[in-house]
Amino acid sequence: MKRLLIVDIIRLKRCSFHAISDIFVLMIDHATIDRIIDAAEISDVVGDFVTLRKRGVNMLGLCPFHNEKTPSFTVSPAKGIFKCFGCGKGGNSVNFIMEHENLTYPEALKWLAKKYNIEVSEEEETEEQKQLKDSRESLMIVSGFAQKFFTRYLWEENEGRTIGLGYFRERSFRDDILKKFEVGFAPDGKTPFTEAAQRQGYKLDFLEKTGLTIKRDDWLRDRFAGRVMFPIHNLAGRVIAFGGRILKDDKKTAKYLNSPESDIYHKSRVLYGIYQAKREMTRTDKCYLVEGYTDVMSLHQVGIENVVASSGTSLTPDQIRMVRRFTPNITIIYDGDAAGIKASLRGIDMVLEEGMNVKVLPLPDGEDPDSFAKKMGASGFQEYMDQNETDFIQFKTRLLLKSTENDPVAKARLISDVIRSVSVIPDSITRSVYIKECSRLLGVAEEVLYTEVRKQKHQQTEEFRKREFREQSRRQAAPPQPAQEESVVRPVRLFVEELEFLRFLLKYCTADLWEEEDDETHETRTLLVGEYMIDELEADELVSENELFKMVFYEVRENLYKEKFDPWKHFVYHPDASMSKFATDLLSEKYTESKRWTKAGAFTEKEEDILDVLIPRIVNEYKLRKIKLIMADIEKAIDKASADNDFDKVIEEQSTYMNLKRAEKELAKSLGSRTIN
């Protein structure tokens, strides 16, 4: 294959680029990192947080990073990557944990090491490295210490056993349930916990930020002193906050006290018990929603583990979306009193709006899930659920009809109320089924109900537009936010030929291209794809100036001849998130097996079967595009030199331009009739 040398036509300045791995100084040795990456099977890691369903060779689920009702989140077990075609996020199992748990690269590796029981050996941290530890991780560590302290105090200290454990035993909770939810007891007094934490080296600043300690000038106080403690876990099982229940009969003191919001805890995005329930929610394809901590624990005790609680707060869209990631089916269990019924009705519309299937389970008057589960036992409670679980339309209609007897105006309000719930359902088929059911229950013609639905949807659209306008006005009036820390790589947009060049380089760089004879030894050797592609660009000094392109190009060059070099693994598991995402995008379905070949009618075979034809074409297309860009720059330089009356410069640039024009013609000829615009 004749090489088209362009290096004699124009000289381009080459930028040396250090491998990104030199920038990321990790405390974990490379052998351990390799073990973690090999063990962290992508579907297993993602499956802890997202319900995945098989679709061909891949798996599909609802994206955990943005709100969607139609799944666009794809996991490829064979390639070891995830990709959301809705929001664009993608990467490997390490990237997923980094993004989902808001962890750094080393922290995500440690998280995975813990999951797969891999021992991590680290070098001793310097004082400077300790000080630079991520603040968020420090809050997690402090919360983890607090949980262990409170749990140990419950089981081992006299005060904890007498008061705290005595309370749980009085409520008939088994030890295995108490240990499953890691409950504890906070010692009474002014600052016993704070003093214990400080003795262990935990800083007051982080104790205050988590809300475990209250600080007012020189005054300190344990927030949860004398309370039984309910740790609140995130999806990964890490403690992010606490709920504490006072055991003293003091009307001036709140019965329940929760941690304040912090960098790691946002109550509107958290559900109590989600960590303990997520696997069972996926298995049963159903979730039960209750209100309190002990409600969750009691249902677990009778064998119902797919249950979560809103922790006494009003149900939020973020909480509903968290459930929807594991199942679209939710049953709201509400207390058999007026307040419980009202709360249930408020939550129903919100759940429907998220496209979920809703049922309700009313309990007898005066009962809550905790008391009723203990009274009925496992089999009795399950039987009650099976017999009394009701569709939300029937529940709401029958409930409201009781108060509208012989009152046409009240009945009209009821119809409007019920239809308001139906109108928020996003799926039109489901909506029409419910309209038919409402027509039967309420004795109103379907046409009338459809008219009311259209009216409600119009109102909802108008309200949405007004909210959007207010939000936009608020954003425009807000001061500019400080720039976030940038990635090491700051790429500009890559043109098509650059993307195609890199895709083939990564996908086939270690594949055999053809055999060639050495000019000096006359021995035959096999040329690798990567070797040919790299040599072609370096010989002509046409390596792109794009930082991302250069990083991939030079890292492949440095690693090409290393034993067991796997380019996909190297870049998909790259420590820089932008690099990993870029490699994932190239690997994703929309990039692989480029449609350019079949559209042009040039090739119909599989790529790997015709590399000897494709690779030179890819390289020459890249060169042709690069030359065209250089020529455009030279045209501007000639115009400027002419304006400056610098005729020597004009002649020099014109000479270079003519040489490039000849190279362009030669490349175009080698590519046949195809042209690049």
N, C-alpha and C positions, 0 to 999 in steps of 0.2 A: 504494500500500500504506500503510494507516494505521499510524502509529508509536505504540506503547504506551509513553508516557513515565511513568517511575516516579521520576524525579529529584525531583519535587515532593512525593513521598510520604515519602521517606527520603533522608538524605544519608549517603553513605559516604565515608570518608577515602580519598583517592587517594594511593598511594605512587608517587613518581617512581622509575624504575628505569633505570639506565644500561646501555647495551648492553654485553653481555659482551665484545665486541671491544675495548672501551676498557680492560678489565682485562688482557687478554692482549696484552702488548707484545712483538711478535715482531721478531726481527732480520731477517727476510726480507720484502722488499717485497711488496705485495699483488699486483702484476702477475705476479711470479714464482710466488706461491702459486697463482694462477689457472691458470697454465701447467702447474704440477705436477698440480693436481687434474684438469684436462682430459686430461692424458696418462695418468694412473694408472687405467687400465681395471680395474675391480674383479676380474673373472675372471682377468686376467693376473697381478695382484698376489697374489691368494689362491692361484692355481694354482702359484706357486713353492713353496708350503708344503703344499698339500692337493690330493689327487687329486680332481678334479671330474668328474662325469658328467652329461651332458645329461638333463634331465627337464622336458619341455615348454619353456616360455620361460625357465625357471630352470636352475640347475646345483646338483647335490647332492653332498655329500661327508661324511666323518667329521670331526667338530668337533675342531680342534686345541687347544681350551681345556678340554675335559673328556673323561673316558674314556667312549666309547660304542662299541657294536658295531653298532648300527643307525643309518645316517646320518640326522641331523636338522639338519645344517648346510647352509643354503640360500644361494646367491649369485644375485642378480638383476642381470644385466648391463644390462638396460634402465633399472633404477632406480639402479644404481651402489651397491648396498648388499649386506651379508651379514647373515644372521640365523641364530642357532642356537635352535631351539625346544626344545632340551634344557636348556641352561644359561642361556639368555636373552641371551647376548652378541650384540651387533650394532653396525652402524655402516657407515662408508665405508672406502675403501682406506687412508686415513690412520689411522683408528681401528684397523683391523686390524693395521697395522704397529706402532702404539703398543702395542697389547695383546700382540701376538705377540713382539715384540722388546724389550718393556719400555722404550720410548723416550718422551720427551716429545713434545709436538706439533711444535715446531720440528725436533727430531731426526728424527722420522718424515718430515717434509717433505723434509729433506735426504737421507734414505735413498731416498725415491722419486725425488728429483731426480737422484741418482747413477744409479739404475736406468734412467732415461729420458734420460740425458745432457743434463740441463737445468742450465745454469750458474746458481748461486745467488750473488747479490750481497748482501752483508751490511754493515750498519753496523759500525763499529769497536766492539768490546766494551769496557766500562769495567772497571776492576779489580774492582769489586764483582761485576759479572756473571760475570767469569772465576772468581771464588772460589765463586760459587753454582752453577757447572757441576755437573751431576749426577755423583755419585761413580761410579756404574756406567759412565757414558759415559767417564769419565776412565780407568777400568780398561781399557775397550775400546781407547781411544786409545793407552795405554801398550803393550798387547798388539800392536796394529797396528804401532807403531814397532819393537817387538822383532822381529817377523817380518821387516820390511824390513831391519833391521840384520843379522840372522842370514843372510838370503838374500844380501844384498850381500857379506857376509863370505865366504860359501861361494864365490862366483863371482869376486870381485875381489881378495881378500887372499891372500897366499902361503900362510899357514897353512891357510886354508879350502880353497884349491884342492888343496894337497898332501895334507892329511889327510881333510877332509870329502868333497870331490869325488872324491878317489881312492877312498874307501870305496864311494861310490855307483857309480863306474865299475867297480870290482871286482865289484860285485853285478849288473853288466850293465844298469843303469837308463839309459834314454835321457834326453837333456836335456829333451825336451818333457814327459816325465812328471815330472821333478824340478821343472820350472817350474810345471806344472799344480798340484802339491801344495805349492808354495812352500816346499820344504825349505831348510834352511840349516845353518850351523855356528856354534856359540858359542865364541869364542876362549878358550883356556886361560889360566889365571892367576887371581888372587884376585878382582879387581873390574873387569876391562876393560869389560865391558858396562855395569855400573852407572855407572861414571865417564862413559862415552859418553852414556848416557841423561840423566844430571844436567847434562852440558854443554849438552844440547839443551833443558834447562828442565823435564824430567820430575821430579816430586817423588818423593823416596825413599819416602814413605808409600804411594804407588800402586805403586811397584816392589815394595814388600814385600807389599802386599795381593794382587798377582797371583802372587806366589811367584817372580818373576824374581830377586829379591834376598833373601838371608837376612840378618836383622839380629839380633844378640845383644848387647845393651848397646852398647858402642862398636865391636863387631866386625861387619864386613860381608863378604859373600861372594856371588859369582855362583852361583846354584843349578845352572846347566847348563854350567858351564865345561868346555871340551874335549869337548863332545858334538855329534853331528849332531842337527839339530833337525827335528821333525815338528810343524808348526803344526796345531792342532785348530780347525776352523771350525764355527760354528753354521750353522743352516739358511740364514741370510741371507748367508753367506760371510764373516762377520767372524771374526777370530781371537780366541778366548776362552781358549786354554790351549796348552800345548806338551807334547810327549813328547820326551825326549832320550836318545840311546843312546851309552854310553861306548865308545870305540874302544881304550882301553888294556886290557891283560890284567891286571886287578886284582881278585882274588877278594873283597877287602874292600869293593869298590864295586859298587853295584847296576848291573846291565847296562842296565836301562831306568829312567828317572826321569820322573815326570809332575808337572805343575803341581799344587799343592795346591788344594783346593776354595776358591772365592771367590764373590763376589756375582754373577759372570758365568759361572762354571764349576762345574757339578755333574756329576761323572763318571757318575753313574747315569742321567743324562738326555741323554747325548751319545753319538753314534756317529761314529767316525772315518770320514771319507769321505762322510758323508751329503750335504754340499753338492755334491760332485762327482757323486754318484750319483742324486740325486732325480729328475732329468728322465728318465734311462734306466730307473729303476725304474717310473716311470709309463708310459713307452712300452712296455716289455716286460711290464708287470704282474707283475714278479717281483723278488725281492731275494736276493742271496747273502750269507751271513754268515760272516765269517772272524774270526781272532783278532787279528792284528797289523797294524801300519802298512805294513810292506813287503809283506804278503800283498795288501792292497788295491792298492798301487801296481803290483805284478807282474801282477795280473789286468787292471788298466787297460791295461797295456802289451801284453797279448795280446788286447785288444779287448773285454774283459768289464767294463763300466763300472757295472753295477747291483750294486755290491758295497760293503759297509760292514764295519767291525770294531768289536768291543766293547772294543778297546784293552787287552786283557789282563785285564780285570775280568770278573767273573761277569755273565752277561746279566741285565738287570733288566726289570721290567714297563714302566717308562717308555721304555726303549730299544725294546722290542717295539712299543709303541704308536706310537712315532715312525715305524717302518717301515710300520705298518698304515695310516698316513695316506696312503701312496703306493701300497701294494699289499697284498692279503691273502695273497700267496703268498711263502713264504720257504724257501730251501734252506740248510741248515746244512752248511758244508764243515768237516770236522774232520780233524785230523792223524791219521795212521795209527799211533798209539801208544795205550797203555792210558789215559793221562791225557786225551788228546784225546777218546777214546770216552766216558769218564766225564763230561767237561764237556758233551759233546753230549747225553747222556741227561738231564742236569740241565736243560738249556735247553729240551728238547722239551716237557716238561709245561707250562712257563711260556708258551711260544708257543701251545700248544693252548688254554690257558685264556683267551687273548685272542681266541679265535675265528679263528685263522689256519690256513691250510693249510700243513702242514709236510712237507718232504722232507729227506733227508740224503744227503750225498755223501761216502762214505769214500774217503780217499786211500790209496795203497799204504804199507806199513810204512816208517817212516823219512822220509816225505815230508811237507812242509807246502805250502800253496798257493803260497808264494813260489818254493820250489825246484822244485816240480812244474810250475808254469806255465812257468818258464824252460826246463825240460828238454823239455817236450812242444811248446811253441810254441802259437800261436793255434789252428790247426786241430786239432792233436792234443789240446789241453786241452778244446776244445769237444766233440770226439768222445767223449772220456772221460766228460765230464759227461752227455752224452745217453745213454750206455750204462750208467752206474753210479748215476745218481740213483735213490734208492729211497724208497718210501713209509715213513713212520716206523714203522708197525705191523709191516711185514715186516722192517724193519731191526732193530727192538728184539727182536722174537720170535726171529728166526734167531740173533741175537747171543747172547741169553740161553739159548737152547736148547742151545748148545754146552756149557754148563757144568752141564746138568741131566740128562745121559744116565743112565738106570737109577737115578734118584733121585726117587721120587715126591714127597717133601717139598720138595725143591728146585724141582720142576716146579710144585707148588702155589704156592710163593712167586713163581715166574715169572709164573704166570697172574694172581696178585694185583697184581704190579708192572705188567704190561701193561694190565690193566683200570683201574688207578689213572690211567694216562695217558688212557685212553678216557673215563673218568668226568668229567674236567675240561672236555671239549669242550662248549661252551654250546649248540650247535645239536643238537636231538634227532634230526633226520634223519641228519645226519652221524655222530652217535654210533651210531645203529642200524646204519648201513652198516659201521662199523668193528667192531661187535660180531659181525656176520655173518662178516667177514673173520677175526677172531680165532678164532671157532668153527671155521672151516675149517683154519686154521694149527695150532691147539693141540689139535684133536680133542676139544673140550668142547662140550656142548650149549648152544645159545643161551640157554635158560631159566636155566641155571646162571650164565652170564655176566651176564645181566640182573639176577639177584639180587645178584651181587657189585657191579655198578655202583650199584644202589640203596643197598647198604651203604656203599660208598665215598662217595657223595654225601651220605649222612646224616652221616658222619664229617666231611666237609668243611664242612657247614653248622654243625655243632657247634663246629668249630675257628674258623670265621668269627665266630660269636656270642661266643666267648670272647675273640677278638682285639678285637672291637668293644667289649665290656665293659671290657677292660683300657684301651683307648684312651680311652673315655669317662671312666673313673676318673682317668686321667692328665690329661685336659683339665680336669676339675673341680678337681684338686689344683694345677694350674699357676697361677702368679700372673697377674693380668689384664695383657693386652698394651696398650702405649700406643696411643691412637687414631691411625689413619692420617690423612694429610692429606685433608681433605674437598674435595669439588668446590665450585666457586663456587655452584652451585645445590644447595639442600637442600630438595627438594620434599616436601610431604606427599602423601598419596594423592589423586588426582584422581577426582571422581565421574564417572559415565558421561556426563552431559551436558557436562561440561567437556572430556572427551576427544573427544567427537563434535564439539563446537564447534571445537576446535583442529584436528582432522583436516580438516574442511571448510575452515577458514581457510587452512591450509597447502596443501591440494590445489587449491583453486579461487580463492584470493584475487585473482589477476590476471585471472580470467575475467569476462566480461560477465554482469551479472545481468538488468537491464532498462533501458529508456530512461525518463527522467523529465524533467519540465519545470522549469526554474529559476524560482523564485517572482518574482525581480526582473527578469531579462532575458527570461523566457518562451522561452528557447532550450532546445532538446532536447539532453540529454546522456546518455551511457551510464554507468550506475552499475556500478562493479566490486563483485564479491562481498565482497572484503576491506574496501572502503570502507563498505559497508552494515553488515557485522558489527561493525566497529570503532566506527562512529558509534552504533550501537544501544546498545552496552554503555557507551560513554563518556557518551552523553547521559543515561542513567539512573544513571550512576556505579555500575555493577554489575560492574566488572572484578574477577575473582577475586583473593582475597588469596594464593592459592597462588603461591609464588615462580616455579615453572616456568611456570605459566600466564602470569603477568605478563611474564616474559622473552620468551616467544614473541609475546604480544600486542603489546607495545610495540616489539619489533624489527620486526615486520611493519608496524606503523604508521609507523615511521621510514623504512622502505625501500620502502613500497608504490609510491610515485610515481617511484622511481629507475629510470632506463633499464636494461633487461635484468635487472631483479630477478627471480630465480628462487627462490621460497621453499623448494622442496625442496633445491636445491643449497646454499642459504644455511644451512639448519639441519642437513642430513645431513652437511655438511662443516664443521660448527661446531667451533671450537677447544676448547670445553668438552665433554668426553667424555659427561657425563650428558645434555646437550642433544642431541648427535648420536645417542646411543642412543635417546632418547625419540622423535626424529623418525623414526629407523629403525623403531622399533616401530609407529608410526602408519602407516608405509608398508608394513609387512609384511602378508602375505596375511590373517592372522587379524583385521586391523582394517579392511582395505579393503572397499568395497561392503558396508556394514553390513547384517547380517541382520535388524535391527530392522524395516526397512521391509517386507520380504517376509513376516516372521512376522506382522506386524500386518495384512497383507493390504492395506496402503495403496497401495504402489507396486510395480510390477514393471519399470518402465523403467530404463534406465541413469541413474545419478546425474547425470551431466553434461547429460542431456537435460531434466531437470526441476529445475534449480537454482532457478528462480523460485518453485517450490513448496517445495522442501526447505530452502533457506536461511532463510526466515522461520520455518519450523517449528523448525529447529535452534536459532535464536536464542531463540524463545519458550520452548522446552523448557528451555534453559539458564536463562532468566530465572525461569521458574516454580520450578525447583529452587533457585535462589539465594534467591528470596523465601521459600520454605518454610524454608530454613536460617536466614534472618534472623528469621523469625517464631518459630522455636524458641528463638533467643537472647533475643528480647524476652519470651517467656513466662517464661524463667528470671529475667530482669531484673525483671519484674512480681512474681514470687514473692519475690525478695530485697527489693524495695522495700516490699512488704506486711509482710514480717517485720521490717523496720526502721522501720515506721510512717511511711514517707515517702510520704504520699498524693499530694503534688504530682507526684512521680516516677511513681507508679502511673497517674495520670490521663494524664500525658504519654505514657507507654509504651503505654497502652491506645488512645489516639487514633492513634498511629502504627500499632499492630497492626491496627486496624479499616481504616485506609487500605490497608494491605498486603493485608488480606483481600479488599478490593474489587478490587485489582490482580490478586490470585491468581485470583479468579473470572473476570475479564476474559480473562486469559491462558488459563485452562482452556477457556473458551468458544471462543477462537480456535483451540485445538488440537482441538476436537471432543470426543468422548467419552473420549479417552485421558487417563488420570490417572497421576501420578507418585507412587510411594510413598516 
